[in-house]
Amino acid sequence: MKALIVGCGDVGTRLGLAWAADGVEVHGVRRSPGEIPPPIRPVVGDARRAETYAAVPMDLDYVVYAAAAGAPRDEDAYRRAYVDGPRVLLAHLAARGAAPASIVFASSTAVYAQDDGSTVDEASETAPTDFRGRTLLEGERLVRAASPHGRVVRLGGIYGPGRTQLIDGVRAGRVGLSEGGASAWTNRIHAEDAARLLRFVAELPAGAPQVLNGVDREPAPRDEVVRWLAARCGVRPAVCGDAPTRGGNKRCVSDLAVSLGFSFLYPDFRAGYESLLADSD
């Protein structure tokens, strides 16, 4: 078995190591290959350049595109990461006659523009109002149109080791409760579960759903998360005004993934953040 992971950052590396531990030959694309741990085979290059894939075998079983824009406020960076990169990769695979069993695109719940606290599943409308969601949706369509085995995982906010901004902010008083007393719903997933879900989707049989939400089992109001973290950290939660929530105000659900057999290591924010806090105590 062989796999290609484009974007071996935190989640991509977790995925690659898990596959490699089970005997899969994993090739990982990253601009800084020295940061890719063995036994993942590093591929030096830019995902937008076909020559990056010259040395990658084309008898691939799985392809996962998990690149990140790196600049969340830069529309050009989003287009390079989520449209240009997939387009070049898909064209290269087609030109070389590659026929992987699945091609998985790591997208985001940003493609859902619902902002009224409503419940959102994979059948909900995708009508993003900002460039982030629109660009991601364009990338999704490229992957799904290129192959009947093209699949999409719409990830919520990823947290985990090295992604503790919320914990740090609550502890320092930079992140607090909404002044108005009513905060937006938030959606998240632990980095380990994100990697596990990408693998799960890649390994689904032919005919499986093409789109799955990648969020834990409990969307939660932002203030509820802040209060829990403050109590766990032994600090009084600050009140920081009605700061906008980047993910909007919606309750994304992952019922479809669970119905297909996926189980979460961290099914809610308490389980996930408790693991991080226990490591830092």
KADAPE-V25878 format. One record per run of one state. SS is the DSSP state (H for helix, E for strand, C for the rest). FROM is the first residue (numbers start at 1). LEN is the number of residues. If there is no record, write none. Layout:
ss=SS from=FROM len=LEN
ss=SS from=FROM len=LEN
This chain:
ss=C from=1 len=1
ss=E from=2 len=5
ss=C from=7 len=3
ss=H from=10 len=12
ss=C from=22 len=3
ss=E from=25 len=6
ss=C from=31 len=2
ss=H from=33 len=3
ss=C from=36 len=5
ss=E from=41 len=4
ss=C from=45 len=5
ss=H from=50 len=4
ss=C from=54 len=8
ss=E from=62 len=4
ss=C from=66 len=9
ss=H from=75 len=21
ss=C from=96 len=6
ss=E from=102 len=7
ss=H from=109 len=3
ss=C from=112 len=7
ss=E from=119 len=2
ss=C from=121 len=10
ss=H from=131 len=16
ss=C from=147 len=3
ss=E from=150 len=6
ss=C from=156 len=1
ss=E from=157 len=4
ss=C from=161 len=2
ss=E from=163 len=1
ss=C from=164 len=1
ss=H from=165 len=8
ss=C from=173 len=4
ss=E from=177 len=1
ss=C from=178 len=7
ss=E from=185 len=2
ss=C from=187 len=1
ss=E from=188 len=3
ss=H from=191 len=12
ss=C from=203 len=8
ss=E from=211 len=4
ss=C from=215 len=5
ss=E from=220 len=2
ss=H from=222 len=12
ss=C from=234 len=5
ss=E from=239 len=1
ss=C from=240 len=11
ss=E from=251 len=2
ss=C from=253 len=2
ss=H from=255 len=5
ss=C from=260 len=9
ss=H from=269 len=12
ss=C from=281 len=1
